[in-house]
Amino acid sequence: MSEAQVCLVCCESLVPLPSSLPASPLPLRAFVPCGHNDVCGKCHLKLRYLHNDFSCVQCKVVNDKVIVGALAGQEVFEDFTIWGDDAGPGYAYHEESKMFFPKDYFRGVVSQLFSLRCSIKSCQYVPPVIEDAMTAKGRRDGAAAGSSAADGTDPSQYNQRSPPKHVQPLLAHIKEKHGRTFCVLCYVNKRDYLALLPRYTPSELKAHLSEGDGVTSHALCEFCGVHFYDLEALHKHLNKIHYRCHLCDAQGKENQYFRDYRRIERHFERSHYLCRHRSCREARFVAFGSELDYKAHLKTVHMEIGEARIDVQFRVRPA
């Protein structure tokens, strides 16, 4: 199979593996089981880590593992000896992307993208290591303990007010020493690598959250005053924390949300037909979209025969 000399994604020249790698993101050729080796390692990393796309850009086959950079005599994926997460002493394994990199390249380039170092004005601050559900070790420990990974890794639970534990020391340092921060929403939703995320002043962060900076702005919950990454995350929050009127949905007025049950109950009284019987008030959400349904409920559930009288008028056309 002939190989392209440039990456099909970024169009940079694919270079051979040099004996001494400088600390720059060289577009090294990546080798995949399907045999389409015309995408560089850094593009594979971006697709797999940031976009959770493990498929080949050409044939769309899902490749479980990717190995970057080749030694002499290694021309296809099958030329490498891989045992689980071990490809030999010359390679380092990145667990989240399931990719192997030459060790020097991994230390000089790849690990820097995920580093928790400050990186502002040559500041060398390195925060303490804190494992939580979002870190690789935290996910492994959670799986071993039988806990639900979705509980800890769901990015919608994190925001600027409630960041993951493992980045809290870094955020505190950036704020105290440099008067800046980074967008937690962009970080947990993998908009970019942590090292490449912009460091904002408070006013810049406010503009980023409400207006965006090259991407769609982050959706705001007007009840809580908290931003979410996108509309999907906002709707997930609204349906979990707040109250949506099912009667309005049925009448074609979608997405009518209320802060708490007290407010939606008042809405039921004003816009629909709320059953005021004590048992129904305690059960909650016993409301109806039409007077006909409401009176039928009173008759069948509360045995209110008198109140359940329904006036139906018939008009008969003369013969």
Buried (B, 14 or more C-beta within 10 A) or exposed (E): EEEBEEBBBBEBEBEEBEEEBEEEBBBBBBBBBBBBBBBBBBBBBBBBBBEEBBBBBBEEEEBEBBBBBBEEEBEBBEEBEBEEEEBEEEBBBBEBBBBBBBEBBBBBBBBBBEBBBBBBEEEEBEBEEBBBBBBEEBBEBBEEEEEEEEEBBBBBBBBBEEBBBBBBBBBEBBEEEBEBBBBBBBBBBBBBBBEEBBBBEEEBBEBBBEEEEEEEBBBBBEBBEBBBBBEEBBBBBBEEBBBBBBBBEEBEEEEBBBBEEEBBBEBBEEBBBBBEBEEBEEEEBBBBBEEEBBBBBBBEEBEBEEEBEEEEEEEEEEE
